[in-house]
Amino acid sequence: MDNLEKPLAKFNSNASTADQLKFMAEALRESEERYRILADTDSDVLVTIDEQGQILFANKASAVVFGYDPSELLGKKLALLIPEFPDFHHVLQKNAKAGAGKFLEMVGAHKSGEAVNLTVAFAEFLGQGKKYATGIIRDISEQKRIELALRETERKLQSVLASSPGGQIVAEAPAMLKLLERVKKSAASFAGILIQGETGSGKECIALSLHQQSLRSDKPFVARNCAAIPANLFESEMFGHKKGAFTGAERDRRGAFLEADGGTLFLDEIGDLEYGLQTKLLRAIQEKVIRPVGSDKDVPVDPRIICATNMNLLERCKTNQFREDLYYRLVTVLLVVPPLRERREDIIPLARHFIGLASKWTHELTPEAEARLLTYNWPGNVRELRSMMDQAVIFAASNVIEPDELAFPISIAGKSHVSQLLSDVERLHIIQVVKDCEGNKSDAAKILGMARSTLVLKLKEFPDELTSDSE
């Protein structure tokens, strides 16, 4: 009302009716214009609907959140944006149940067909004897994506970390105990850390442990696999992007560095990162700023960087495959994870732990089965051991696991074919995870820690072993 009161204060009691109407019209236009400016400077969508559920007004934020220009929405049903609101009655009923001033969490529909996570609040008002409702709609898709990533990280934390009741990694081998002592000391510092070890040896497990014991443990732990990110999407994945920065960039994205701001950013398989992209990563780490794709402004960030590789990065520096300046920026502390064959004291404790994770009932290994585990060379390391225990629990005839129920690879002509072994282990593991996810490739890819496109390509190598084609 303040916007109207100021112009109306100019009225003179002796002014003609025409003059009064002129002043009122000017005040109304000024008030309406100020309201529209206010509405369009907000990142939230503001809409007004009538009793038929038709949209009478929408601000410019509708283009950002839903992909529709405000002019496209006029006269359209609110259900176009929020299918759960088929009519005016449902809008008011759902908001009444939530309570005055409370936001509802709902799923909206973007123009592209993509789902949008929203919070919504509507209020009814009367005008000229008719009922209307005005609502505030907020896009929380990015928040939900981060929450999902954090839940997935927590899931990995519970399943990958072989923990005792005290929260420590299961380790009895002297080599692992020595490593864990270095992990504990390193966690308290802010130093950059490189974790080096063979594939499947537990590098992410060590990274998670470093985060848990650090001063940043209450902040996000964000993991990215450098080998799985296409070069043309690297900057967007790491540094984020602005809406419209490229085809398909329909909304802003924060990127890994901002998601991990104040916490820990774990870059797995850093040795596979293309040489040209290493320069961009170096700038972000060195200057503690990023520039989202499509933006002209730098954004300050402060994640702790932990990297992992199965390569010797210093050797790659000598052959100009890895930047030496990036190496020394990343590596203040080098932690080397020993392969499982060099810490045989851990094999049985880990096997028992993985059986406990995989079984709803009590399963145990016979002494003969344990002996077989100890004589095997474990080229796939801890990951292979877990896969074998998962399979043993599934196919065991009873709660006692016998040696012949352990899925050791078949030797041909008395020789162990390591490449074939790794291929078989990967194949069996992928098949089992996809089956556990009831054929849902997107869910399976998240659990396996690979891109969905990578999983689809791998599944084409053994099409006869899966019958589901669920998306």
N, C-alpha and C positions, 0 to 999 in steps of 0.2 A: 504493500500500500504506500510505502514511502515514495515510490517513483511517481505515483499519481498525486499524492498530497502536495508535492512541491509545485508542479504547474498549476494545480487547482487553487493554490494559495494566492495566485495572481488575480483570481476572479474579483470583480467589483460588483457590489450589490446592485449598482446602477447599470451594469453591462446588459446589452440586449441579449435576447435568447440566442440569436445567431452567433454572437461573440462567445457566449458560454459553450455552445455546441462546438465551436471551432477549437476552443481551449481544451475541451474534453477529448476531442478527436486526436489532437496533438499529444496529449498526455497518454492516451491509450496506445498510440503508435510507438511512443517513446518507451512505454512500459513493455510492450510486446517485443520490441527490438532488443531491449536489455535482457529480457528473459531468454530470447533465442541465442544471444551472444553467450550468456551464462551457460545455457544448455549445451552449446556446441564447443565450449572450451573444456568440457568435462570428458573424461575417458569412458565414463559409464553411458550406456544407452538409456535415453529417456523417451518413453512412448506414452501416448494418450489414446485410449480406445473408447468407443461408444458401447451402448447396450448390445449391439449386434456383434461385438468383438472385433469391429473394424478399426484399423489404425487411422487416427486423425492427425497425429503428429509423431515425428521421429527425428531425433537430432543426428548430426553427422557421424557420431560414434557408431551408428548402425552399419555404416560402410566398413568400419574396421572390424567389428565383432562378427557381423553376419554376412558381409559382402554385398549388401544391398544399399544403394543410394537412398536417402530418405524419400525422394520423390517416387521411387519404385514401390514403396511400402504403403503409401496413402491409399486407403480404400481396401487394402488387403487384410485378411484375417490374422489376428495375432498368432494363431496356430501355425502359420507359415514359419514363424521364428521359434515358437515353443509349442510343439505338438501336444504337450500335456495340458495346454489351455485351449480346448476346442471352442469354448464360448465364454461370455462375460460371467456367467454364474460360476463356472469352475475357477476362474481367476480369483473371484472374491472368496469362494469357499475355501480354497487351498490357503490363501493368505490369512483368513480368519483362524484356521486351525493352527497356523504357525504363531499367531499372536501379533499384536500391533508392533510395528517397527522391526519385526523379525524378517530375516532373509531366508528364502527357500533355496535349497540346492537342487538344480534341475539340469536337464540336458536339452540344449537347443539345436537348431539345424542351420548350418551355414549354407550359403547359396550354392557352394560346390558339392553339397551333400555330406560334408564332414560334420561330425558331431562336435558341439561346443559345450564345455562345462560352464554352468552359469550359477550365479546367485540372483534371486529375483524378489522384489517386494513391490506390491501394488496397494494403492489406497483409493477408495471410492470418494467421489464428490458429486454434488448436484449443481446443475447449471441450466437455468431457464426451464426448470421442471423436468429435466432429463438427467439420467444417471451416466456418469463417466468414471473412468479409472485411469490414474496416472501411475506409471511404474518406473522403477530404476532396475536396470539389468546390467549385471557386471560379469565380464568374462574372467573366469578363473581357470581356464584351460592350462595356462603355463604353471600355475600353482599346483594343479592336479598332476601334471606331468612330472614336476619335481617331487611331489609326494610319492608318486608311483615309483620313481627312480630310487628314492630313499627307502621305500619298503622293499624294493628288489635288492638293494644293497644290504639291508638288514637280513633279508632271507639268505643272501649269500654268506653273510657274517655268521649266521647260525649253522648253515649247512657245510660251508667250506672250512671254517675254523674248527679244527678238531680240539674241542675244549674240555678241560677237566672242570669239576665243580668250582675250582678256584678261578676259572676264567683264563687259564694259561693254555697255550698250544700243547697238545700231547707230544712229548719228546723225552726220550730216555737216552738216545745216542749222544755221546760226548760232543760230536760235531754240531748237533742241533742245539744242545744246551749252551754251547759257546756262542752260537749265532743269536740265540734268544737274549743272551746277556747284552750283546751289542745292540740288539733291537731296543731293549729297555733304555739303554743309555742314549741312543740316537733319538728316541721318541720325544725326549724332553727338550731337545734342541730345535732350532728352526732351520737346520741345515737341509740342503737338497740331498736326496738319497736315491741311489740306483740299486735295484735288486737284480742280481744276475743269477740265472740258474736254468737248467734244462726245462723243456716243455713239460708241464704237469707236475713240477716239483713243489709247487705251493707258493709262488711269488705273490699272488694276490692275497693269500692268507697272511703273509708277512706284512704286506702293505696295510691291510685292515688292522692288524695288531699294532702297527706303528701309530695309526690314527687313534685307536682306542686308548692308547697309553699317553697320547700327547695332550697338550693344553687346549687343543682344538677338538677334543673328542665330542663336545656337545654341538659342534657345527657339522655341515654336510661332508660326507665322503662320496666323491664323484669319480667314477671310473670310466675311462674311454680306451678302446683298443685301437691304437694308431693304424694297425694293418688293415682294419676293417672299414676305415673311413675313406671314401673315394676322394682323390686329390681335389676335385672341383667343389667338394662340400666341406673340406677341412676347415676353412675359415668360419663358415657358418656354424659348424658343429662346435668349434672351440670358442669362437669370439661372438657368436650370435649374429643376427641380422635384423634389419628394419623391414617393415612391411613394404612390399613392392621392390625390394632390392634385386630380385630375379624372379623368373617365372616360377610360380608355385609358392612364393613367399607371401602368403596371404595375411600374415600377422607377425608382429615382432617376436623374436626368439632370443632368449638370454644367452645361451651358449654355455659350455662346460666351465669356463673360467669364472663367469658370474655365478653359476650355480654353486660352485665350490668356494666362493669368496668367503674368507675367514675360516675355511675348513681345509680339506685336503683334496687335491686333484691327482688321481692316480692314472698315469699314462703307460698302459701296457704295450709291449712290443714296440718300444720307442725306436729300436734299431731298424725297423721296417719303414720308418717315415721317409718320404721322398726328400732328397737333398734340398730342393727349392723351397719346400715347406718348413724346413728346419730354421731358415732365417726368420720367418714370421713367428715361429714359436720362440726363438731366442729373444726377439724384441719384446714380446709379451712378458716373458719371465724376467728379463733384465730390467725393463723400465716399469714393470708392474702396471702397465696400462694395456688396454685392448681397444680396438676400433671395430665395432660391429659392421658387417657388410652392409653397404648402403648408407652409412652414417659418415658425417664429416667431423665427428667429435670423439676424442679419446675418453675412455671410461677407466677410472682407477680400479684395480683389483688386487686382492691379496690372498691367493690360495697357496698352501704349502704344496710343492711339487714333489711327488714320488714317482719314479719311473721304474720300469722293469724290462728286461730283455733276456733272450736266450743266446745272445751273440756277445762277442768280445768287441765292445765299441771302440776301444783304443786301436785295435787292429783295423777296424773299419775307418778310423780317422787317418791311418797311414795310407790307405788306398783311396782317400778322398770320397768315401761313401758316407761319412758322418762328420759333421763340422766339429773341429777341435774346440772352438770357442763355446759351442753349445754343450759339449761334453763336460768341460770344466765348470760351466755355469750350473749344470744339473747335478754333478757328482762331487759333493763334499764328503759323503760317506758311501762306501761300496759295501753292500751286504751280499755275500755269495751263499745261495741256498744249495746244500749238498744234495746230490741225487739220492733216491731211496736206496739204491744198492750200496751206498757208502754209509748208510745209517740203519743197518739191519735190526738194531735194537728197537726201532720204531715200528717195524712191520706188523707185528702181532698186536700191539696196543692200538695202532691205527685201524687195523682190520676189525678188531672188536668194536671200536668206536663207530665205524661205518656200518657194521651190522646193526648196531643199536639204532642208528639213524634210519635205516631202511626197513626195519622190522617192527611190526606192531606187537609181535610176540617175542619171546626170548629164544634167540637162535645162538648157537655156539659152534665153534670149530672143534673137530676132533684133533687129538695130538698129531695124527698123521696128516691132516689137512694143514695144520700149522707148519709142520715140517716142510710140506711142499711149498708153502708161501716163502719160507726162509731160503730155499734153494733156488728160487727163481730170480732172474736178473733185473726185472722191472724196468724195461726201457721206456715205458710210459709213465713211470714214477707214481706219485701218490694218486694222480687222476686215474691211472689204470687200476690201481688197487681198489679204489672206491667203486669203479665200474664193475670189477669182478665181484666184490662183496654184494653190490646191488643185485647182480644176476644170481648169485648163489642163494640169496634169500628168496628170490622169486621162484627158482626152480628146485629148491631143496625138497626132498620127499618128506622130511620131518623137520623138527627144530634143531636137529644135529646135522651140521654140514660136513659131508664126507669129501675126501680128496677128489673123487671122480665127478663131484658136483661143482668143482672149480673150473672156470672156463679158461684154461691155459691154451695158448696158441699151439697149433699142430706144427711139429717140425717136419720138414721134408728132407729125405735122404740124410737124416741125422744132423742137419744143420738148422740153426735158428735163423729164420729170415726176418730180420728186425723191421724192414720196411713193410713187409706183409703183416707182421704183428701189429704195428701201429695202425695200419689201415683197418685191420679187423677190429681192433679195440675201438677206434673212432666210429666205425660202422655200427657195431653193436650198441655203443653208447647212444649214438644219435637215434637209432631205431627205438631204443627203450624210452628215451625222453619223449619222442614224438608220440609213442603209444601212451605214455603216462599222461600226456596232454590231450589225449583223445583225438589225435590228428591235427590239432590246432598248431599250424606252423609258426604263427606269430608268438604264441606263448612259449613254444619249444625253443625258438631262436633266442628269446630273452634268457631262458634257463641255461642254454648252451653258451651264451656270451658271444653270439655271432649275429651278423646281419641276416634278416629274413631271406634276402636274395641269395646269400651264401648257402644257407640251409637248403633252399630249393634246388640249387645246383648240385649239392651233395646228394640229395635224395634221388635225383635223376640217375645217379650211378648204381643204385640198387632199387629200382622201381617195383620189383616183384615181392619185396619183403614188407611193403606197406599197402594197405587197401584203402585207407582214408585219404580223402583229398580236401579235407576241411581247410578253410582259410584261417 
